[in-house]
Amino acid sequence: MTKKDLLINEIEYLPEPLLDEILDFVHFLKTKAISEGALTAFASESSLKKDWLVKEEDEAWASL
């Protein structure tokens, strides 16, 4: 049985108020994952820009 199946089985007979809380938590987790991905991308930018912002890089991409 997959984790998804186990979750479905667990919530199958829960009352509506608890389902509302579970749905809120799932939305929170999705938002958190998106936020963390954006923070990682932002943090990498400062590290990588020293390689991106050079004359040789501009010349390499100029013909595209």
N, CA, C and O atoms as a CHARMM CRD file, in Angstrom:
* protein
*
  256
    1    1 MET  N      0.85000  -1.18500   0.00000 PROA 1      0.00000
    2    1 MET  CA     0.00000   0.00000   0.00000 PROA 1      0.00000
    3    1 MET  C      0.89300   1.24400   0.00000 PROA 1      0.00000
    4    1 MET  O      1.85500   1.32100   0.76500 PROA 1      0.00000
    5    2 THR  N      0.57900   2.20100  -0.84400 PROA 2      0.00000
    6    2 THR  CA     1.38400   3.42300  -0.93200 PROA 2      0.00000
    7    2 THR  C      1.04300   4.37700   0.21600 PROA 2      0.00000
    8    2 THR  O      0.03400   4.21200   0.90200 PROA 2      0.00000
    9    3 LYS  N      1.89200   5.35900   0.40400 PROA 3      0.00000
   10    3 LYS  CA     1.62300   6.36900   1.43700 PROA 3      0.00000
   11    3 LYS  C      0.34500   7.13400   1.12900 PROA 3      0.00000
   12    3 LYS  O     -0.41200   7.50000   2.02700 PROA 3      0.00000
   13    4 LYS  N      0.12400   7.36700  -0.15600 PROA 4      0.00000
   14    4 LYS  CA    -1.10100   8.05500  -0.56100 PROA 4      0.00000
   15    4 LYS  C     -2.32700   7.22500  -0.17000 PROA 4      0.00000
   16    4 LYS  O     -3.30400   7.76300   0.35000 PROA 4      0.00000
   17    5 ASP  N     -2.27200   5.92900  -0.41900 PROA 5      0.00000
   18    5 ASP  CA    -3.37600   5.04100  -0.03000 PROA 5      0.00000
   19    5 ASP  C     -3.57500   5.03800   1.48500 PROA 5      0.00000
   20    5 ASP  O     -4.70900   5.06500   1.96500 PROA 5      0.00000
   21    6 LEU  N     -2.48200   5.00700   2.23100 PROA 6      0.00000
   22    6 LEU  CA    -2.58200   5.03000   3.69300 PROA 6      0.00000
   23    6 LEU  C     -3.24100   6.32200   4.17800 PROA 6      0.00000
   24    6 LEU  O     -4.07900   6.29700   5.07900 PROA 6      0.00000
   25    7 LEU  N     -2.86000   7.44300   3.57900 PROA 7      0.00000
   26    7 LEU  CA    -3.48000   8.71800   3.95300 PROA 7      0.00000
   27    7 LEU  C     -4.97200   8.72400   3.63800 PROA 7      0.00000
   28    7 LEU  O     -5.79200   9.15400   4.44900 PROA 7      0.00000
   29    8 ILE  N     -5.30000   8.24600   2.46800 PROA 8      0.00000
   30    8 ILE  CA    -6.72500   8.19900   2.08200 PROA 8      0.00000
   31    8 ILE  C     -7.51200   7.34200   3.06300 PROA 8      0.00000
   32    8 ILE  O     -8.61200   7.71300   3.47400 PROA 8      0.00000
   33    9 ASN  N     -6.95100   6.19700   3.43700 PROA 9      0.00000
   34    9 ASN  CA    -7.63000   5.32600   4.40200 PROA 9      0.00000
   35    9 ASN  C     -7.80000   6.02000   5.75100 PROA 9      0.00000
   36    9 ASN  O     -8.83800   5.88400   6.39800 PROA 9      0.00000
   37   10 GLU  N     -6.78900   6.75500   6.16600 PROA 10     0.00000
   38   10 GLU  CA    -6.85200   7.43600   7.46000 PROA 10     0.00000
   39   10 GLU  C     -7.92100   8.53300   7.48200 PROA 10     0.00000
   40   10 GLU  O     -8.60100   8.71500   8.49200 PROA 10     0.00000
   41   11 ILE  N     -8.06800   9.25500   6.38400 PROA 11     0.00000
   42   11 ILE  CA    -9.01000  10.38000   6.39600 PROA 11     0.00000
   43   11 ILE  C    -10.41800  10.00400   5.92100 PROA 11     0.00000
   44   11 ILE  O    -11.33700  10.82300   5.95600 PROA 11     0.00000
   45   12 GLU  N    -10.56700   8.78700   5.49000 PROA 12     0.00000
   46   12 GLU  CA   -11.84700   8.32300   4.91700 PROA 12     0.00000
   47   12 GLU  C    -13.06000   8.65800   5.79000 PROA 12     0.00000
   48   12 GLU  O    -14.08700   9.09300   5.26900 PROA 12     0.00000
   49   13 TYR  N    -12.96200   8.46600   7.08000 PROA 13     0.00000
   50   13 TYR  CA   -14.13900   8.60000   7.94700 PROA 13     0.00000
   51   13 TYR  C    -14.01600   9.74100   8.96300 PROA 13     0.00000
   52   13 TYR  O    -14.74600   9.78700   9.95300 PROA 13     0.00000
   53   14 LEU  N    -13.09000  10.64900   8.70500 PROA 14     0.00000
   54   14 LEU  CA   -12.94800  11.77600   9.62700 PROA 14     0.00000
   55   14 LEU  C    -14.09100  12.76700   9.44800 PROA 14     0.00000
   56   14 LEU  O    -14.63200  12.91100   8.35100 PROA 14     0.00000
   57   15 PRO  N    -14.45300  13.44300  10.52300 PROA 15     0.00000
   58   15 PRO  CA   -15.50200  14.46800  10.40800 PROA 15     0.00000
   59   15 PRO  C    -14.99800  15.67900   9.60200 PROA 15     0.00000
   60   15 PRO  O    -13.79800  15.94000   9.52000 PROA 15     0.00000
   61   16 GLU  N    -15.93300  16.38400   9.02800 PROA 16     0.00000
   62   16 GLU  CA   -15.62700  17.51700   8.14600 PROA 16     0.00000
   63   16 GLU  C    -14.68300  18.55900   8.76600 PROA 16     0.00000
   64   16 GLU  O    -13.77700  19.02800   8.07800 PROA 16     0.00000
   65   17 PRO  N    -14.86000  18.93500  10.03600 PROA 17     0.00000
   66   17 PRO  CA   -13.93500  19.93200  10.60700 PROA 17     0.00000
   67   17 PRO  C    -12.47000  19.47000  10.57600 PROA 17     0.00000
   68   17 PRO  O    -11.57200  20.28000  10.34400 PROA 17     0.00000
   69   18 LEU  N    -12.23300  18.19400  10.80500 PROA 18     0.00000
   70   18 LEU  CA   -10.86700  17.69100  10.74000 PROA 18     0.00000
   71   18 LEU  C    -10.35600  17.67000   9.30400 PROA 18     0.00000
   72   18 LEU  O     -9.17200  17.89900   9.06200 PROA 18     0.00000
   73   19 LEU  N    -11.23600  17.40000   8.36400 PROA 19     0.00000
   74   19 LEU  CA   -10.83200  17.44000   6.95500 PROA 19     0.00000
   75   19 LEU  C    -10.42700  18.85600   6.55100 PROA 19     0.00000
   76   19 LEU  O     -9.50200  19.04100   5.76000 PROA 19     0.00000
   77   20 ASP  N    -11.12400  19.85300   7.09800 PROA 20     0.00000
   78   20 ASP  CA   -10.75900  21.24300   6.83500 PROA 20     0.00000
   79   20 ASP  C     -9.34400  21.53200   7.33700 PROA 20     0.00000
   80   20 ASP  O     -8.56100  22.19700   6.65900 PROA 20     0.00000
   81   21 GLU  N     -9.02300  21.02800   8.53000 PROA 21     0.00000
   82   21 GLU  CA    -7.68900  21.24400   9.08500 PROA 21     0.00000
   83   21 GLU  C     -6.61900  20.53000   8.26100 PROA 21     0.00000
   84   21 GLU  O     -5.53400  21.07000   8.04200 PROA 21     0.00000
   85   22 ILE  N     -6.92300  19.33500   7.81500 PROA 22     0.00000
   86   22 ILE  CA    -5.97100  18.58400   6.98800 PROA 22     0.00000
   87   22 ILE  C     -5.73300  19.30800   5.67200 PROA 22     0.00000
   88   22 ILE  O     -4.59400  19.41000   5.21700 PROA 22     0.00000
   89   23 LEU  N     -6.78200  19.80300   5.06500 PROA 23     0.00000
   90   23 LEU  CA    -6.65300  20.54300   3.81600 PROA 23     0.00000
   91   23 LEU  C     -5.82200  21.81300   4.00800 PROA 23     0.00000
   92   23 LEU  O     -4.97800  22.14000   3.17400 PROA 23     0.00000
   93   24 ASP  N     -6.06400  22.52000   5.10400 PROA 24     0.00000
   94   24 ASP  CA    -5.25700  23.70200   5.41200 PROA 24     0.00000
   95   24 ASP  C     -3.78200  23.32700   5.55600 PROA 24     0.00000
   96   24 ASP  O     -2.90700  24.04800   5.07500 PROA 24     0.00000
   97   25 PHE  N     -3.50800  22.20900   6.21100 PROA 25     0.00000
   98   25 PHE  CA    -2.12900  21.77200   6.41700 PROA 25     0.00000
   99   25 PHE  C     -1.46600  21.39700   5.09600 PROA 25     0.00000
  100   25 PHE  O     -0.29400  21.70900   4.88400 PROA 25     0.00000
  101   26 VAL  N     -2.19500  20.73800   4.21300 PROA 26     0.00000
  102   26 VAL  CA    -1.65400  20.38400   2.90300 PROA 26     0.00000
  103   26 VAL  C     -1.32200  21.65100   2.11300 PROA 26     0.00000
  104   26 VAL  O     -0.27500  21.72500   1.47000 PROA 26     0.00000
  105   27 HSD  N     -2.19900  22.63500   2.16000 PROA 27     0.00000
  106   27 HSD  CA    -1.93000  23.91100   1.49100 PROA 27     0.00000
  107   27 HSD  C     -0.69200  24.58600   2.08200 PROA 27     0.00000
  108   27 HSD  O      0.12700  25.14300   1.35200 PROA 27     0.00000
  109   28 PHE  N     -0.56300  24.53200   3.40400 PROA 28     0.00000
  110   28 PHE  CA     0.62000  25.09100   4.06900 PROA 28     0.00000
  111   28 PHE  C      1.89000  24.40800   3.57400 PROA 28     0.00000
  112   28 PHE  O      2.87100  25.08400   3.26300 PROA 28     0.00000
  113   29 LEU  N      1.88700  23.08600   3.49600 PROA 29     0.00000
  114   29 LEU  CA     3.06500  22.34300   3.04700 PROA 29     0.00000
  115   29 LEU  C      3.44000  22.69800   1.61000 PROA 29     0.00000
  116   29 LEU  O      4.62000  22.83900   1.28900 PROA 29     0.00000
  117   30 LYS  N      2.43300  22.84100   0.74700 PROA 30     0.00000
  118   30 LYS  CA     2.70900  23.21300  -0.64300 PROA 30     0.00000
  119   30 LYS  C      3.31900  24.60900  -0.71500 PROA 30     0.00000
  120   30 LYS  O      4.28200  24.82800  -1.45100 PROA 30     0.00000
  121   31 THR  N      2.77100  25.54500   0.03700 PROA 31     0.00000
  122   31 THR  CA     3.28600  26.91200   0.04900 PROA 31     0.00000
  123   31 THR  C      4.71000  26.94600   0.59600 PROA 31     0.00000
  124   31 THR  O      5.56600  27.66000   0.07400 PROA 31     0.00000
  125   32 LYS  N      4.95300  26.17400   1.64400 PROA 32     0.00000
  126   32 LYS  CA     6.28600  26.10600   2.24000 PROA 32     0.00000
  127   32 LYS  C      7.29600  25.56100   1.23600 PROA 32     0.00000
  128   32 LYS  O      8.40600  26.08400   1.13500 PROA 32     0.00000
  129   33 ALA  N      6.93300  24.52500   0.49700 PROA 33     0.00000
  130   33 ALA  CA     7.83400  23.93700  -0.49500 PROA 33     0.00000
  131   33 ALA  C      8.16700  24.94500  -1.59100 PROA 33     0.00000
  132   33 ALA  O      9.31500  25.03900  -2.02700 PROA 33     0.00000
  133   34 ILE  N      7.17400  25.68700  -2.03000 PROA 34     0.00000
  134   34 ILE  CA     7.39800  26.69900  -3.06300 PROA 34     0.00000
  135   34 ILE  C      8.31400  27.79800  -2.52500 PROA 34     0.00000
  136   34 ILE  O      9.23200  28.23600  -3.21800 PROA 34     0.00000
  137   35 SER  N      8.06800  28.23900  -1.30000 PROA 35     0.00000
  138   35 SER  CA     8.87900  29.29600  -0.69100 PROA 35     0.00000
  139   35 SER  C     10.32500  28.85400  -0.53200 PROA 35     0.00000
  140   35 SER  O     11.24100  29.61800  -0.83700 PROA 35     0.00000
  141   36 GLU  N     10.54100  27.64100  -0.06200 PROA 36     0.00000
  142   36 GLU  CA    11.90100  27.15000   0.13700 PROA 36     0.00000
  143   36 GLU  C     12.63400  27.02700  -1.19700 PROA 36     0.00000
  144   36 GLU  O     13.83400  27.29500  -1.27100 PROA 36     0.00000
  145   37 GLY  N     11.92300  26.62500  -2.24800 PROA 37     0.00000
  146   37 GLY  CA    12.53500  26.55100  -3.56700 PROA 37     0.00000
  147   37 GLY  C     12.96700  27.92000  -4.05600 PROA 37     0.00000
  148   37 GLY  O     14.03400  28.06700  -4.65300 PROA 37     0.00000
  149   38 ALA  N     12.14100  28.92000  -3.80200 PROA 38     0.00000
  150   38 ALA  CA    12.47000  30.28200  -4.20900 PROA 38     0.00000
  151   38 ALA  C     13.66800  30.79800  -3.42200 PROA 38     0.00000
  152   38 ALA  O     14.52600  31.47900  -3.98300 PROA 38     0.00000
  153   39 LEU  N     13.73800  30.48200  -2.12700 PROA 39     0.00000
  154   39 LEU  CA    14.86900  30.91900  -1.31700 PROA 39     0.00000
  155   39 LEU  C     16.16600  30.27000  -1.78100 PROA 39     0.00000
  156   39 LEU  O     17.21400  30.91400  -1.79700 PROA 39     0.00000
  157   40 THR  N     16.09900  29.01100  -2.15500 PROA 40     0.00000
  158   40 THR  CA    17.28800  28.32100  -2.64800 PROA 40     0.00000
  159   40 THR  C     17.77100  28.95600  -3.94400 PROA 40     0.00000
  160   40 THR  O     18.96900  29.17600  -4.12400 PROA 40     0.00000
  161   41 ALA  N     16.85000  29.24800  -4.83700 PROA 41     0.00000
  162   41 ALA  CA    17.21300  29.88400  -6.10400 PROA 41     0.00000
  163   41 ALA  C     17.83000  31.26300  -5.85000 PROA 41     0.00000
  164   41 ALA  O     18.81800  31.62700  -6.48700 PROA 41     0.00000
  165   42 PHE  N     17.26300  32.00900  -4.94300 PROA 42     0.00000
  166   42 PHE  CA    17.77900  33.33700  -4.63300 PROA 42     0.00000
  167   42 PHE  C     19.18200  33.24100  -4.02800 PROA 42     0.00000
  168   42 PHE  O     20.06100  34.02900  -4.37700 PROA 42     0.00000
  169   43 ALA  N     19.39400  32.28800  -3.13200 PROA 43     0.00000
  170   43 ALA  CA    20.70300  32.11400  -2.50700 PROA 43     0.00000
  171   43 ALA  C     21.75200  31.69800  -3.53300 PROA 43     0.00000
  172   43 ALA  O     22.89500  32.14800  -3.46400 PROA 43     0.00000
  173   44 SER  N     21.37700  30.84800  -4.48100 PROA 44     0.00000
  174   44 SER  CA    22.34100  30.40500  -5.49700 PROA 44     0.00000
  175   44 SER  C     22.73000  31.53100  -6.43400 PROA 44     0.00000
  176   44 SER  O     23.85200  31.56900  -6.94000 PROA 44     0.00000
  177   45 GLU  N     21.80300  32.44600  -6.66500 PROA 45     0.00000
  178   45 GLU  CA    22.06800  33.51800  -7.62400 PROA 45     0.00000
  179   45 GLU  C     23.31500  34.30200  -7.24000 PROA 45     0.00000
  180   45 GLU  O     24.16200  34.56700  -8.09200 PROA 45     0.00000
  181   46 SER  N     23.43900  34.67500  -5.97900 PROA 46     0.00000
  182   46 SER  CA    24.59800  35.46800  -5.57900 PROA 46     0.00000
  183   46 SER  C     25.88900  34.67400  -5.71400 PROA 46     0.00000
  184   46 SER  O     26.94200  35.24200  -6.00300 PROA 46     0.00000
  185   47 SER  N     25.81400  33.38800  -5.51100 PROA 47     0.00000
  186   47 SER  CA    26.99900  32.54300  -5.64100 PROA 47     0.00000
  187   47 SER  C     27.40400  32.35800  -7.10100 PROA 47     0.00000
  188   47 SER  O     28.59200  32.33800  -7.42500 PROA 47     0.00000
  189   48 LEU  N     26.41200  32.22200  -7.97700 PROA 48     0.00000
  190   48 LEU  CA    26.69600  31.92700  -9.37800 PROA 48     0.00000
  191   48 LEU  C     26.94200  33.16800 -10.23600 PROA 48     0.00000
  192   48 LEU  O     27.54300  33.07000 -11.30600 PROA 48     0.00000
  193   49 LYS  N     26.48800  34.31600  -9.78200 PROA 49     0.00000
  194   49 LYS  CA    26.59600  35.49800 -10.63600 PROA 49     0.00000
  195   49 LYS  C     28.04000  35.87300 -10.93500 PROA 49     0.00000
  196   49 LYS  O     28.30700  36.50400 -11.95800 PROA 49     0.00000
  197   50 LYS  N     28.97200  35.50300 -10.07400 PROA 50     0.00000
  198   50 LYS  CA    30.38000  35.79800 -10.35100 PROA 50     0.00000
  199   50 LYS  C     30.84600  35.07200 -11.60900 PROA 50     0.00000
  200   50 LYS  O     31.74800  35.54600 -12.30000 PROA 50     0.00000
  201   51 ASP  N     30.23500  33.92000 -11.91100 PROA 51     0.00000
  202   51 ASP  CA    30.56200  33.19500 -13.13800 PROA 51     0.00000
  203   51 ASP  C     29.72800  33.66200 -14.32700 PROA 51     0.00000
  204   51 ASP  O     30.18400  33.60700 -15.46900 PROA 51     0.00000
  205   52 TRP  N     28.51700  34.11700 -14.06000 PROA 52     0.00000
  206   52 TRP  CA    27.62500  34.53100 -15.14100 PROA 52     0.00000
  207   52 TRP  C     27.96600  35.90900 -15.68000 PROA 52     0.00000
  208   52 TRP  O     27.88900  36.14100 -16.88600 PROA 52     0.00000
  209   53 LEU  N     28.33500  36.80900 -14.81100 PROA 53     0.00000
  210   53 LEU  CA    28.50900  38.21000 -15.19200 PROA 53     0.00000
  211   53 LEU  C     29.96200  38.50000 -15.57200 PROA 53     0.00000
  212   53 LEU  O     30.62500  39.34900 -14.97500 PROA 53     0.00000
  213   54 VAL  N     30.42800  37.77600 -16.57400 PROA 54     0.00000
  214   54 VAL  CA    31.78300  37.99800 -17.07900 PROA 54     0.00000
  215   54 VAL  C     31.72900  38.16300 -18.59200 PROA 54     0.00000
  216   54 VAL  O     30.79900  37.68700 -19.24200 PROA 54     0.00000
  217   55 LYS  N     32.71500  38.83100 -19.14000 PROA 55     0.00000
  218   55 LYS  CA    32.76500  39.11300 -20.57200 PROA 55     0.00000
  219   55 LYS  C     32.71900  37.82800 -21.40400 PROA 55     0.00000
  220   55 LYS  O     32.03300  37.77100 -22.42500 PROA 55     0.00000
  221   56 GLU  N     33.44600  36.80300 -20.96900 PROA 56     0.00000
  222   56 GLU  CA    33.49500  35.54100 -21.71300 PROA 56     0.00000
  223   56 GLU  C     32.11400  34.88600 -21.81800 PROA 56     0.00000
  224   56 GLU  O     31.77200  34.29600 -22.84400 PROA 56     0.00000
  225   57 GLU  N     31.34900  34.99600 -20.77500 PROA 57     0.00000
  226   57 GLU  CA    29.99500  34.42900 -20.77200 PROA 57     0.00000
  227   57 GLU  C     29.11400  35.17300 -21.76500 PROA 57     0.00000
  228   57 GLU  O     28.35100  34.55200 -22.50500 PROA 57     0.00000
  229   58 ASP  N     29.21200  36.48800 -21.78700 PROA 58     0.00000
  230   58 ASP  CA    28.43900  37.28900 -22.74200 PROA 58     0.00000
  231   58 ASP  C     28.80700  36.93900 -24.17300 PROA 58     0.00000
  232   58 ASP  O     27.93300  36.82200 -25.03300 PROA 58     0.00000
  233   59 GLU  N     30.09400  36.77100 -24.43000 PROA 59     0.00000
  234   59 GLU  CA    30.54500  36.41800 -25.76300 PROA 59     0.00000
  235   59 GLU  C     30.04200  35.03500 -26.17500 PROA 59     0.00000
  236   59 GLU  O     29.67300  34.82600 -27.33000 PROA 59     0.00000
  237   60 ALA  N     30.02800  34.10800 -25.24600 PROA 60     0.00000
  238   60 ALA  CA    29.56900  32.74700 -25.54700 PROA 60     0.00000
  239   60 ALA  C     28.10000  32.71900 -25.96100 PROA 60     0.00000
  240   60 ALA  O     27.70400  31.92300 -26.81200 PROA 60     0.00000
  241   61 TRP  N     27.29800  33.58800 -25.36000 PROA 61     0.00000
  242   61 TRP  CA    25.85900  33.58800 -25.61200 PROA 61     0.00000
  243   61 TRP  C     25.45100  34.59900 -26.69300 PROA 61     0.00000
  244   61 TRP  O     24.28900  34.62300 -27.09900 PROA 61     0.00000
  245   62 ALA  N     26.35900  35.40800 -27.14900 PROA 62     0.00000
  246   62 ALA  CA    26.03400  36.48600 -28.08500 PROA 62     0.00000
  247   62 ALA  C     25.46000  35.97400 -29.40600 PROA 62     0.00000
  248   62 ALA  O     24.62800  36.64700 -30.01600 PROA 62     0.00000
  249   63 SER  N     25.88400  34.81600 -29.84700 PROA 63     0.00000
  250   63 SER  CA    25.42600  34.31100 -31.16300 PROA 63     0.00000
  251   63 SER  C     24.08100  33.60400 -31.08400 PROA 63     0.00000
  252   63 SER  O     23.54500  33.20100 -32.11600 PROA 63     0.00000
  253   64 LEU  N     23.54100  33.44800 -29.93600 PROA 64     0.00000
  254   64 LEU  CA    22.24900  32.73100 -29.79700 PROA 64     0.00000
  255   64 LEU  C     21.06200  33.62600 -29.93200 PROA 64     0.00000
  256   64 LEU  O     19.92600  33.16300 -29.83800 PROA 64     0.00000
